[in-house]
Amino acid sequence: MSRYDSRTGDPTSYRDRKSESGFGGPSSYGAPVRSSAGRKDYDGIESPKRTDLDGLPSFKKNFYIESPSVAAMSEREVEEYRKRREITVEGRDVPKPVKSFEDVGFPEYVLQEVEKAGFVEPTPIQSQGWPMALKGRDLVGIAETGSGKTLAYLLPAIVHVNAQPILSPGDGPIVLVLAPTRELAVQIQQEATKFGASSRIKNTCIYGGVPKGPQVRDLQKGVEIVIATPGRLIDMLESNHTNLRRVTYLVLDEADRMLDMGFEPQMRKIVNQIRPDRQTLYWSATWPKEVEQLARQFLYNPYKVTIGSQDLKANHAIQQIVEIVSESQKYNKLVNLLEDIMDGSRILIFVDTKKGCDQITRQLRMDGWPALCIHGDKSQAERDWVLSEFKAGKSPLMAATDVAARGLDVKDVKYVINYDFPGSLEDYVHRIGRTGRAGAKGTAYTFFTAANARFAKELINILEEAGQKVSPELAAMGRGAPPPPGPGGFRDRGRGLGGRPWK
């Protein structure tokens, strides 16, 4: 099957983006046509009204044709498959999951890219998410990081783009992906570039901390896919460097993280500028009430797919070791731990604050450890350099704030150390998830102090669910009891425990 050509309506014709860049040729996009159906209820959001669609062209968004092998699956087989792969679904007329890439009905050019990447079978989120996304309906996807969700929305996005009228001068993107951090945005762009190349689909990544010039030039040339962090995108919109009039496929990736980072006003401002009959895909690793409330407002009649339990849980391939310490013990215990585990493997140390991150890195370097650090106040050039040094193993020790907790895809991180416990259990799960990726095993060490006691009960639940040992001290804190004094207790002020506590 070749590319779908929106100009002819012929699903077997080839869309040559190389010869037809969309600039210089006539466009029918602005021609007045019958309006599409808008949202019925936006729960108070001032999104474009249904009447605002008058004069906008209708657009194709349902591309899914169920394969004979999928159609032949009985309801019992479907239930057994979903149960085996821990897939839970909600919604009206949910399509059956697909078991192979060929079952999805992707065009040949997409399948060739998938084959080139060496994938064997769809991940659970792809297996159920692809049919949902290709049907053109709104979608809520709940899956942990590293589950393959980026391709779960990017491959349908490529099919969607190829079915729309080509860009004309002054047009904004057709696909908009919002992400919470620069690192995640860049990672998404890499996948979009890799899998969109055969379609000549252009993309750009819009984020702060770097000069606007190159990003503005990309937008002015015209790109079908924009991956952006909310703040910089709003800057571009307010400066009239782009617009969202052409967006018909909207992705909100790691929505829970964007809410944690206070991006809700920016998200609303951006979504309000997009036509209400768009297709919206809303991705989150967790499902707190705030995330659910926003989904109810941004989405219309969505499917929902959850991978694994909706209860927060950690990757079982990660060994989790939690030690009760006092604040003044932390640095000495960190050095003792590094002496034990430092073998040239990549080690990621999480610190709560930018100042603390700088201080620990400075102290480690003074003590002879090859440490670098990354946080939000670093320039993008410096962050890119630190990340490249860490990925290459030239500096195997990197301290970071939560800017690296999500979206940082570094292979072979063997150890994660929570020098400071994060502000939520969701962030704990995401931090330790930087190790144990792609089937590998990893180890996470966590310093836990009296100030973190309110998290003890939930942390114990996560440890027990993953089959990890819970120390008597942590168990006591979970019951509300103070830890015992003496070695390892809070009254053992700054002396360290001696020996190697992690062995």
C-alpha positions as CSV (number, residue, x, y, z in Angstrom):
1,M,0.0,0.0,0.0
2,S,1.4,3.4,-1.0
3,R,0.8,6.8,0.5
4,Y,-2.7,8.2,0.7
5,D,-2.9,11.3,-1.6
6,S,-5.5,13.8,-0.3
7,R,-5.7,15.5,-3.7
8,T,-7.0,12.5,-5.6
9,G,-8.6,10.6,-2.8
10,D,-6.8,7.6,-4.2
11,P,-5.3,5.5,-1.3
12,T,-2.9,3.9,-3.8
13,S,-1.3,7.0,-5.3
14,Y,2.1,8.3,-4.2
15,R,2.5,11.6,-2.5
16,D,5.8,13.0,-3.6
17,R,6.7,15.6,-1.0
18,K,10.1,16.1,-2.5
19,S,8.7,17.5,-5.8
20,E,5.7,19.2,-4.2
21,S,6.9,21.0,-1.1
22,G,3.7,22.9,-0.8
23,F,5.2,26.3,-1.5
24,G,4.6,27.9,-4.9
25,G,1.6,25.7,-5.9
26,P,-2.1,26.5,-5.5
27,S,-3.8,25.5,-2.3
28,S,-7.5,24.9,-1.8
29,Y,-7.2,24.9,2.0
30,G,-8.7,28.3,2.4
31,A,-11.7,27.6,0.1
32,P,-15.0,27.8,1.8
33,V,-16.6,24.4,2.4
34,R,-19.3,23.0,4.6
35,S,-18.2,23.1,8.3
36,S,-17.3,20.0,10.2
37,A,-19.1,19.1,13.4
38,G,-17.7,20.8,16.5
39,R,-17.4,19.8,20.1
40,K,-20.7,19.7,22.0
41,D,-19.4,20.6,25.4
42,Y,-16.2,22.2,26.5
43,D,-16.9,22.5,30.2
44,G,-16.3,26.3,30.2
45,I,-13.3,26.4,27.9
46,E,-13.5,29.2,25.4
47,S,-12.5,27.0,22.4
48,P,-13.6,27.9,18.9
49,K,-17.4,27.5,18.6
50,R,-19.0,25.3,16.1
51,T,-20.0,28.3,14.0
52,D,-16.3,29.3,13.8
53,L,-15.8,26.2,11.5
54,D,-17.7,27.9,8.7
55,G,-15.3,28.5,5.9
56,L,-12.8,25.8,7.1
57,P,-12.4,22.7,5.0
58,S,-13.4,19.3,6.3
59,F,-10.5,16.9,6.7
60,K,-10.0,13.2,6.7
61,K,-9.0,11.6,10.0
62,N,-10.3,8.0,9.9
63,F,-7.8,5.8,8.1
64,Y,-8.3,2.5,9.9
65,I,-9.3,-0.6,8.0
66,E,-9.5,-3.7,10.1
67,S,-7.4,-6.6,8.7
68,P,-9.0,-10.0,8.2
69,S,-6.8,-11.6,10.9
70,V,-7.9,-9.0,13.4
71,A,-11.5,-9.2,12.4
72,A,-11.3,-13.0,12.9
73,M,-10.4,-12.6,16.5
74,S,-13.2,-13.7,18.8
75,E,-14.2,-11.6,21.8
76,R,-12.7,-14.2,24.0
77,E,-9.4,-14.1,22.1
78,V,-9.4,-10.3,22.4
79,E,-10.0,-10.4,26.1
80,E,-7.2,-13.0,26.6
81,Y,-4.8,-10.9,24.5
82,R,-5.5,-7.8,26.5
83,K,-5.3,-9.6,29.8
84,R,-1.9,-11.1,28.8
85,R,-0.5,-7.7,27.8
86,E,-2.2,-5.8,30.7
87,I,-4.3,-3.6,28.4
88,T,-7.4,-2.0,29.8
89,V,-9.8,-0.1,27.5
90,E,-12.8,2.2,27.9
91,G,-15.0,4.0,25.4
92,R,-17.6,3.3,22.8
93,D,-16.8,1.0,19.8
94,V,-13.3,0.2,20.9
95,P,-11.3,-1.5,18.1
96,K,-9.6,-4.8,18.6
97,P,-5.9,-4.7,19.3
98,V,-3.4,-5.7,16.6
99,K,-0.8,-8.4,17.0
100,S,1.6,-7.5,14.2
101,F,2.7,-4.4,12.3
102,E,1.1,-5.8,9.1
103,D,-2.3,-5.9,10.9
104,V,-2.3,-2.1,11.5
105,G,-2.7,-1.3,7.8
106,F,0.1,1.2,7.8
107,P,1.2,2.3,4.3
108,E,4.3,0.5,3.0
109,Y,6.5,3.5,3.5
110,V,5.7,3.5,7.3
111,L,6.2,-0.3,7.5
112,Q,9.6,0.0,5.9
113,E,10.7,2.5,8.5
114,V,9.4,0.2,11.3
115,E,11.3,-2.8,9.8
116,K,14.5,-0.7,9.5
117,A,14.3,0.2,13.2
118,G,14.4,-3.6,14.0
119,F,11.1,-3.8,16.0
120,V,9.7,-7.3,16.3
121,E,6.1,-6.7,17.4
122,P,4.0,-3.8,18.7
123,T,4.3,-2.9,22.4
124,P,1.0,-3.1,24.3
125,I,0.3,0.7,24.0
126,Q,1.0,0.5,20.2
127,S,-1.0,-2.7,19.8
128,Q,-4.2,-1.0,21.2
129,G,-3.3,2.6,20.6
130,W,-2.6,2.5,16.8
131,P,-6.1,1.3,15.8
132,M,-7.7,3.9,18.1
133,A,-5.6,6.7,16.8
134,L,-6.0,5.7,13.1
135,K,-9.8,5.7,13.6
136,G,-9.6,9.5,14.1
137,R,-11.1,9.5,17.6
138,D,-9.8,11.4,20.6
139,L,-7.6,9.2,22.8
140,V,-6.4,9.1,26.4
141,G,-3.3,6.8,26.7
142,I,-2.0,5.9,30.2
143,A,1.4,4.2,30.0
144,E,4.8,4.5,31.7
145,T,7.8,6.0,30.1
146,G,9.7,3.7,27.8
147,S,6.5,1.9,26.7
148,G,6.7,3.0,23.1
149,K,4.0,5.7,23.3
150,T,6.0,8.1,21.1
151,L,5.5,5.9,18.1
152,A,2.0,5.2,19.2
153,Y,1.1,8.7,18.2
154,L,3.8,9.6,15.7
155,L,3.1,6.9,13.1
156,P,-0.6,7.7,12.9
157,A,0.4,11.4,12.8
158,I,2.5,10.7,9.6
159,V,-0.5,8.9,8.0
160,H,-2.7,11.9,9.0
161,V,-0.3,14.5,7.5
162,N,-0.1,12.6,4.2
163,A,-3.9,12.7,3.8
164,Q,-4.2,16.5,4.3
165,P,-3.8,19.2,1.6
166,I,-0.1,20.3,1.2
167,L,1.1,23.4,3.0
168,S,0.8,26.8,1.4
169,P,2.9,29.9,2.3
170,G,1.9,31.2,5.7
171,D,0.4,27.9,6.9
172,G,1.2,26.6,10.3
173,P,1.7,23.0,11.2
174,I,-0.8,20.2,10.7
175,V,0.5,18.2,13.7
176,L,1.3,19.8,17.1
177,V,3.0,17.9,19.9
178,L,3.3,19.6,23.2
179,A,5.9,18.3,25.7
180,P,7.0,19.5,29.2
181,T,10.7,19.6,28.7
182,R,13.3,20.5,26.0
183,E,14.9,17.0,26.4
184,L,11.6,15.2,25.7
185,A,10.8,17.5,22.8
186,V,14.2,16.9,21.2
187,Q,13.8,13.1,21.7
188,I,10.3,13.2,20.0
189,Q,11.8,15.2,17.1
190,Q,14.5,12.6,16.5
191,E,11.7,9.9,16.1
192,A,9.6,12.3,13.9
193,T,12.6,12.9,11.7
194,K,13.5,9.2,11.4
195,F,10.0,8.0,10.6
196,G,8.8,11.0,8.6
197,A,11.8,11.1,6.2
198,S,10.3,8.7,3.6
199,S,7.3,11.0,3.3
200,R,9.3,14.2,3.1
201,I,7.5,15.4,6.2
202,K,9.3,18.3,7.7
203,N,9.4,19.1,11.4
204,T,10.9,21.5,13.9
205,C,11.4,21.6,17.6
206,I,10.4,24.8,19.4
207,Y,11.8,25.3,22.9
208,G,13.3,28.0,25.1
209,G,16.9,28.6,26.2
210,V,18.3,28.9,22.7
211,P,18.1,31.7,20.0
212,K,14.8,32.0,18.3
213,G,16.3,32.7,14.8
214,P,16.7,29.1,13.5
215,Q,13.3,28.1,14.9
216,V,11.6,31.1,13.3
217,R,13.2,30.2,9.9
218,D,11.9,26.7,10.2
219,L,8.4,27.9,10.9
220,Q,8.6,30.4,8.0
221,K,9.7,27.8,5.5
222,G,6.7,25.6,6.6
223,V,6.7,22.4,8.6
224,E,4.0,19.8,8.9
225,I,5.0,18.8,12.5
226,V,5.9,21.1,15.3
227,I,7.1,19.6,18.6
228,A,7.1,22.3,21.3
229,T,7.3,23.3,24.9
230,P,4.4,25.5,25.9
231,G,6.2,28.7,26.8
232,R,8.3,29.1,23.6
233,L,5.4,28.2,21.4
234,I,3.3,31.0,22.9
235,D,6.2,33.4,22.2
236,M,6.1,32.3,18.6
237,L,2.3,32.6,18.3
238,E,2.3,36.1,19.9
239,S,5.1,37.2,17.6
240,N,3.1,35.9,14.6
241,H,5.9,33.6,13.5
242,T,3.4,30.7,13.2
243,N,-0.3,30.0,13.7
244,L,-2.4,26.9,14.6
245,R,-5.1,27.3,12.0
246,R,-4.0,24.1,10.2
247,V,-3.6,21.9,13.3
248,T,-6.0,19.0,13.0
249,Y,-3.9,16.5,15.1
250,L,-2.9,17.6,18.6
251,V,-0.8,15.5,21.0
252,L,-0.3,16.4,24.7
253,D,2.6,14.2,25.8
254,E,3.2,13.7,29.5
255,A,0.3,15.8,30.4
256,D,0.7,15.0,34.1
257,R,4.3,16.4,34.0
258,M,3.1,19.6,32.3
259,L,0.5,20.1,35.0
260,D,3.1,19.5,37.7
261,M,5.3,22.2,36.1
262,G,2.5,24.7,36.2
263,F,1.8,24.8,32.4
264,E,-2.0,24.5,32.6
265,P,-2.6,28.2,31.7
266,Q,-0.3,27.9,28.7
267,M,-1.8,24.6,27.6
268,R,-5.3,26.1,27.7
269,K,-4.2,29.2,25.8
270,I,-2.7,27.0,23.1
271,V,-5.6,24.6,22.8
272,N,-8.1,27.5,22.6
273,Q,-6.5,28.5,19.3
274,I,-7.0,25.1,17.6
275,R,-10.2,24.1,15.8
276,P,-12.5,22.1,18.0
277,D,-13.0,19.3,15.6
278,R,-9.3,18.4,15.7
279,Q,-8.2,14.9,16.8
280,T,-6.6,15.1,20.3
281,L,-4.3,12.5,21.8
282,Y,-3.7,12.9,25.5
283,W,-0.8,10.9,27.0
284,S,0.1,10.6,30.6
285,A,2.1,8.2,32.8
286,T,-0.3,8.7,35.8
287,W,-4.0,9.5,36.1
288,P,-4.4,12.0,39.1
289,K,-7.7,14.0,39.3
290,E,-6.1,17.1,37.8
291,V,-5.1,15.2,34.7
292,E,-8.5,13.6,34.4
293,Q,-10.3,17.0,34.7
294,L,-8.2,18.5,32.0
295,A,-8.8,15.5,29.7
296,R,-12.6,15.9,30.2
297,Q,-12.3,19.5,29.0
298,F,-9.9,19.0,26.0
299,L,-11.3,15.8,24.6
300,Y,-14.6,14.7,23.0
301,N,-15.9,11.1,23.3
302,P,-12.4,9.7,23.7
303,Y,-11.1,6.2,23.9
304,K,-9.0,5.4,26.9
305,V,-6.3,2.8,27.0
306,T,-4.3,1.9,30.1
307,I,-1.2,-0.3,30.1
308,G,-0.7,-2.1,33.4
309,S,-2.5,-1.2,36.6
310,Q,-3.7,2.4,37.1
311,D,-2.1,2.2,40.5
312,L,1.4,3.7,40.6
313,K,4.0,1.1,40.3
314,A,7.7,0.8,39.4
315,N,9.5,-1.2,36.8
316,H,10.1,-4.7,38.2
317,A,13.5,-4.9,36.4
318,I,14.8,-2.2,38.8
319,Q,16.2,-3.2,42.2
320,Q,15.1,-0.5,44.7
321,I,17.2,0.2,47.8
322,V,16.0,2.8,50.3
323,E,18.1,3.9,53.3
324,I,17.0,6.1,56.1
325,V,19.5,8.9,56.6
326,S,19.9,12.3,58.2
327,E,20.4,15.3,55.9
328,S,23.9,15.8,57.2
329,Q,24.9,12.2,56.4
330,K,23.9,12.4,52.7
331,Y,27.2,13.5,51.1
332,N,29.4,11.1,53.0
333,K,27.0,8.3,52.2
334,L,27.0,9.3,48.5
335,V,30.8,9.1,48.3
336,N,30.8,5.7,50.1
337,L,28.2,4.5,47.7
338,L,30.1,5.7,44.6
339,E,33.3,4.0,45.9
340,D,31.3,0.8,45.9
341,I,29.5,1.0,42.6
342,M,31.7,3.2,40.3
343,D,32.8,0.9,37.5
344,G,32.6,3.2,34.5
345,S,28.9,2.6,34.2
346,R,26.6,5.6,33.8
347,I,25.2,6.9,37.2
348,L,22.5,9.5,37.4
349,I,22.1,11.5,40.7
350,F,18.8,13.3,41.3
351,V,18.9,16.5,43.4
352,D,15.8,18.7,44.2
353,T,17.2,22.1,43.5
354,K,19.4,23.8,40.9
355,K,21.6,25.2,43.6
356,G,21.9,21.8,45.3
357,C,22.8,20.3,42.0
358,D,25.6,22.7,41.4
359,Q,26.9,22.3,44.9
360,I,27.0,18.5,44.8
361,T,28.7,18.6,41.4
362,R,31.3,21.1,42.5
363,Q,32.0,19.0,45.7
364,L,32.3,15.8,43.8
365,R,34.7,17.3,41.3
366,M,36.8,18.7,44.1
367,D,36.9,15.2,45.5
368,G,38.1,13.8,42.2
369,W,34.8,12.4,40.8
370,P,34.1,12.9,37.1
371,A,30.8,14.7,37.6
372,L,28.8,17.1,35.4
373,C,25.3,18.5,36.0
374,I,22.2,19.5,34.1
375,H,19.3,21.7,35.2
376,G,16.9,24.3,33.9
377,D,19.2,27.3,34.4
378,K,21.9,25.9,32.2
379,S,22.0,27.2,28.6
380,Q,20.7,24.8,26.0
381,A,24.2,24.5,24.5
382,E,25.7,23.5,27.9
383,R,22.8,21.0,28.5
384,D,23.4,19.4,25.1
385,W,27.1,19.1,25.8
386,V,26.7,17.6,29.2
387,L,24.2,15.1,27.9
388,S,26.4,14.1,25.0
389,E,29.4,13.6,27.4
390,F,27.1,11.5,29.7
391,K,25.7,9.4,26.8
392,A,29.2,8.8,25.4
393,G,30.4,7.7,28.8
394,K,33.1,10.4,28.9
395,S,31.6,11.7,32.1
396,P,29.8,8.7,33.6
397,L,28.5,10.7,36.6
398,M,25.7,13.2,36.0
399,A,23.7,15.1,38.7
400,A,20.3,16.5,37.6
401,T,17.1,18.1,38.8
402,D,13.8,16.7,37.6
403,V,14.4,18.2,34.2
404,A,16.0,14.7,33.5
405,A,13.3,12.7,35.2
406,R,11.2,12.3,32.1
407,G,12.1,12.4,28.4
408,L,15.8,11.6,29.1
409,D,16.4,8.5,27.0
410,V,20.0,7.4,27.7
411,K,20.9,3.8,27.1
412,D,22.8,1.9,29.8
413,V,22.2,4.0,32.8
414,K,23.1,1.3,35.4
415,Y,22.4,3.2,38.6
416,V,20.0,6.0,39.7
417,I,20.6,7.7,43.0
418,N,17.9,9.8,44.6
419,Y,20.1,12.2,46.7
420,D,17.0,14.1,47.5
421,F,13.6,12.4,47.6
422,P,11.3,14.0,45.0
423,G,8.1,15.9,45.8
424,S,5.8,13.1,44.6
425,L,5.7,9.3,44.2
426,E,5.0,9.8,40.5
427,D,8.3,11.6,40.1
428,Y,10.0,8.9,42.1
429,V,8.8,6.3,39.7
430,H,9.9,8.4,36.7
431,R,13.3,9.1,38.2
432,I,14.2,5.5,38.8
433,G,12.7,4.6,35.4
434,R,15.8,6.2,33.8
435,T,17.5,2.8,34.5
436,G,16.1,-0.6,33.7
437,R,15.1,0.5,30.2
438,A,14.5,-1.6,27.1
439,G,14.6,-4.9,29.0
440,A,17.8,-4.2,30.9
441,K,18.1,-4.4,34.7
442,G,19.1,-1.5,36.9
443,T,19.4,-0.4,40.5
444,A,18.0,2.7,42.2
445,Y,19.3,3.9,45.6
446,T,17.3,6.4,47.6
447,F,18.2,8.6,50.6
448,F,15.1,9.0,52.7
449,T,15.0,11.5,55.6
450,A,12.6,12.5,58.3
451,A,11.4,15.4,56.1
452,N,10.1,12.7,53.6
453,A,8.2,10.7,56.2
454,R,4.8,11.6,54.6
455,F,5.7,9.6,51.6
456,A,6.7,6.5,53.5
457,K,3.5,4.6,53.3
458,E,3.0,5.1,49.5
459,L,6.7,4.3,48.9
460,I,6.3,1.0,50.9
461,N,3.4,0.1,48.6
462,I,5.5,0.7,45.5
463,L,8.4,-1.4,46.9
464,E,6.1,-4.2,48.0
465,E,4.3,-4.3,44.7
466,A,7.7,-4.7,42.9
467,G,8.8,-7.4,45.3
468,Q,11.5,-5.3,47.0
469,K,12.7,-5.5,50.5
470,V,11.4,-2.9,53.0
471,S,13.8,-2.1,55.8
472,P,12.5,-2.1,59.4
473,E,13.3,1.6,59.7
474,L,11.2,2.5,56.7
475,A,8.4,0.1,57.8
476,A,8.3,1.9,61.1
477,M,8.1,5.3,59.4
478,G,5.2,4.0,57.4
479,R,3.4,3.2,60.6
480,G,4.1,6.7,61.9
481,A,6.8,5.6,64.4
482,P,10.1,7.4,64.6
483,P,13.2,5.5,63.4
484,P,15.5,4.0,66.1
485,P,18.5,6.0,67.2
486,G,22.1,4.9,66.6
487,P,23.8,3.8,63.4
488,G,21.6,4.6,60.4
489,G,19.1,6.5,62.6
490,F,18.5,10.2,62.5
491,R,20.5,10.8,65.7
492,D,23.7,9.5,64.1
493,R,24.6,13.0,63.1
494,G,27.0,13.2,60.2
495,R,29.3,10.4,61.3
496,G,28.3,8.1,58.4
497,L,27.8,4.4,59.0
498,G,31.2,3.2,58.3
499,G,31.9,0.3,55.9
500,R,29.8,0.1,52.8
501,P,26.1,0.5,53.7
502,W,24.8,-0.6,50.3
503,K,26.4,-4.0,50.3
